Amino acid sequence: MNFAEVPIGFSMALAQNETAVNAYAMMTKGQKQAYLSRAHRARSEQEMYQIVSDIAAEA
């Protein structure tokens, strides 16, 4: 993964949720790209945390 493509807010929110980190690590490249696309479109901190919450829910 090219970390230059990862929004800093997404990285920070993800780092605060161990369940989401583990779930994200197990995802396919395509699944990760879908979440990164959502993160790039996020317009608020709350949206970013919701994306991370959605990742954790997949665990």
C-alpha positions as CSV (number, residue, x, y, z in Angstrom):
1,M,0.0,0.0,0.0
2,N,1.3,3.4,-0.9
3,F,0.9,5.4,2.3
4,A,1.0,8.7,0.3
5,E,-2.5,7.7,-0.9
6,V,-3.9,7.2,2.6
7,P,-5.6,10.2,4.2
8,I,-4.0,11.2,7.5
9,G,-7.3,11.3,9.2
10,F,-8.1,7.8,8.1
11,S,-4.7,6.6,9.4
12,M,-5.2,8.3,12.7
13,A,-8.8,6.9,13.2
14,L,-7.7,3.5,12.1
15,A,-4.8,3.5,14.6
16,Q,-7.2,4.1,17.4
17,N,-9.3,1.0,16.7
18,E,-7.4,-2.3,17.1
19,T,-10.3,-4.3,15.7
20,A,-10.5,-2.2,12.6
21,V,-6.7,-2.4,12.1
22,N,-6.8,-6.2,12.3
23,A,-9.8,-6.4,9.9
24,Y,-8.2,-4.0,7.5
25,A,-5.0,-6.0,7.5
26,M,-6.9,-9.1,6.4
27,M,-8.7,-7.4,3.5
28,T,-8.0,-7.9,-0.1
29,K,-6.4,-5.0,-2.1
30,G,-9.7,-4.3,-3.7
31,Q,-11.5,-4.1,-0.3
32,K,-8.8,-1.8,1.0
33,Q,-9.1,0.4,-2.1
34,A,-12.9,0.7,-1.6
35,Y,-12.4,2.0,2.0
36,L,-9.6,4.3,0.9
37,S,-11.9,5.8,-1.8
38,R,-14.6,6.4,0.9
39,A,-11.9,8.0,3.1
40,H,-10.9,10.4,0.4
41,R,-14.5,11.5,0.0
42,A,-15.1,11.9,3.7
43,R,-16.0,15.5,4.6
44,S,-15.7,15.3,8.4
45,E,-14.0,13.6,11.2
46,Q,-17.2,11.9,12.1
47,E,-17.4,10.4,8.6
48,M,-13.8,9.1,8.9
49,Y,-14.6,7.5,12.2
50,Q,-17.7,5.9,10.7
51,I,-15.7,4.4,7.9
52,V,-13.3,2.9,10.5
53,S,-16.3,1.7,12.5
54,D,-17.6,0.0,9.4
55,I,-14.3,-1.8,8.9
56,A,-14.4,-3.0,12.5
57,A,-17.9,-4.3,12.0
58,E,-16.6,-6.6,9.2
59,A,-14.3,-8.3,11.7
